[in-house]
Amino acid sequence: MIKYPKACLLLLFALLSCRKPYNPRVITTNSNYLVVEGVINIGDDSTIIKLSRTVLVSSAVIANPELHASVSVVSNVNTAYPLTETGNGYYAAPSLNLVVLNTYSLKIVTSSGKIYQSDFLAVKNSPPIDSVNYIVKPDALQINVNTHDP
């Protein structure tokens, strides 16, 4: 009746033998890493940076915002553009109007006094948008914006 009894037996053994949960060390240790999300906009658009801390996967806390930090965009000619804390780990500045010939870095000083600073990078203009489309889902609207940069 059964064409492949060895294969069925092997599959049954594999399904029943994996019972011990795998908990890698990285999940059980909270390293409290700083997470930086955002883009520095050079033109008329706002620059918004979100700061948060990592949490354990098993934790009931899903977000751990970094509050009361000092965040600024710094140029290679020592011009600083401070961002204002807007709440819940967000820091923003309206239209920085950065000089394209300079390079810029993101500098963060946390409330505990720890300093983080990125490398200085050249300004890059975003390419124009090629297309915009959307997908209506039962509980959400997904908007897709496509661009390319050769």
C-alpha positions in Angstrom: 0.0 0.0 0.0 2.7 2.5 0.9 5.1 3.1 -2.0 8.0 4.5 0.0 7.9 3.1 3.6 11.4 4.2 4.4 10.8 7.8 3.3 7.5 7.9 5.4 9.3 6.5 8.4 12.2 9.0 8.1 9.7 11.9 7.8 7.8 10.7 10.8 11.0 10.4 12.8 12.1 13.9 11.8 8.8 15.4 12.9 8.7 13.7 16.2 12.4 14.1 17.2 12.7 18.0 17.1 11.3 18.8 20.6 14.0 20.7 22.3 13.7 24.5 21.8 16.7 26.3 20.4 17.6 29.5 22.3 20.7 31.0 20.9 22.8 33.2 23.3 22.1 36.3 21.3 18.4 36.1 22.2 19.0 35.6 25.9 21.4 38.5 26.4 20.3 42.1 26.1 23.2 44.1 24.6 21.2 47.3 24.6 22.5 48.4 21.2 21.6 51.8 19.9 19.5 51.6 16.7 19.5 54.6 14.4 16.9 54.9 11.6 16.5 57.8 9.2 17.8 59.8 6.3 19.6 63.1 6.2 17.7 65.2 3.6 19.8 67.9 1.9 17.0 70.0 0.4 13.6 71.3 1.4 12.3 68.1 3.1 12.6 67.4 6.8 15.4 65.3 8.3 13.9 62.8 10.8 16.0 60.4 12.8 14.6 57.7 15.1 16.7 56.4 18.0 15.9 53.3 20.0 17.5 50.5 21.9 17.4 46.8 21.2 15.2 44.6 23.4 15.1 40.9 24.1 13.0 38.9 21.6 11.2 37.3 24.6 10.5 40.7 26.2 7.0 42.0 26.4 8.4 45.5 25.5 8.3 46.0 21.7 9.8 49.4 21.6 12.5 51.1 23.7 13.0 54.7 22.4 16.2 56.6 23.2 15.0 59.8 24.9 16.7 63.1 25.7 19.6 62.6 23.3 21.4 65.4 21.5 21.3 64.7 17.7 22.9 66.9 15.1 24.2 66.8 11.5 27.8 68.1 11.4 29.7 69.2 8.3 33.4 68.8 7.6 33.7 72.6 8.0 32.4 72.3 11.6 28.9 73.6 11.0 26.3 71.9 13.2 22.6 71.5 12.4 20.8 70.4 15.6 17.7 68.2 15.5 14.9 68.8 17.9 13.4 65.9 20.0 9.8 65.5 18.9 8.9 62.6 21.3 9.1 58.8 21.4 12.7 58.7 20.2 12.2 60.9 17.1 14.5 63.8 16.3 13.8 66.2 13.5 14.8 69.3 11.7 13.0 71.1 8.8 14.9 71.7 5.6 18.6 71.7 6.4 19.6 73.1 2.9 23.0 71.5 3.1 25.9 72.5 0.8 26.5 69.8 -1.8 30.2 70.3 -1.8 30.6 69.5 1.9 30.6 66.1 3.6 28.3 65.4 6.6 28.2 63.2 9.7 25.5 62.3 12.2 26.5 63.0 15.8 24.5 61.5 18.7 25.1 62.2 22.4 22.9 60.0 24.5 21.4 61.2 27.9 24.0 59.0 29.6 26.8 61.0 27.8 27.9 58.3 25.4 28.9 59.8 22.0 28.2 58.2 18.6 29.3 59.7 15.3 29.1 58.3 11.8 31.8 58.8 9.1 31.7 61.9 7.0 29.9 61.1 3.7 29.4 63.1 0.5 25.9 64.4 -0.3 23.9 62.4 -2.7 20.7 63.6 -4.3 17.9 61.0 -4.5 17.0 60.1 -8.1 13.5 61.0 -9.3 10.6 58.6 -8.6 9.8 56.2 -11.5 6.4 55.0 -10.4 4.0 54.9 -7.5 1.4 52.1 -6.9 -0.7 50.7 -4.1 -2.2 47.5 -2.9 -5.4 47.4 -0.8 -5.2 44.8 1.9 -8.0 43.8 4.3 -6.5 45.7 7.2 -4.0 48.1 5.5 -3.0 50.1 2.5 0.5 49.3 1.1 2.0 52.1 -1.0 5.1 51.3 -3.2 7.4 54.0 -4.5 10.0 52.9 -7.1 13.1 54.6 -8.2 16.5 53.6 -9.7 20.0 55.0 -9.7 22.5 53.8 -12.2 
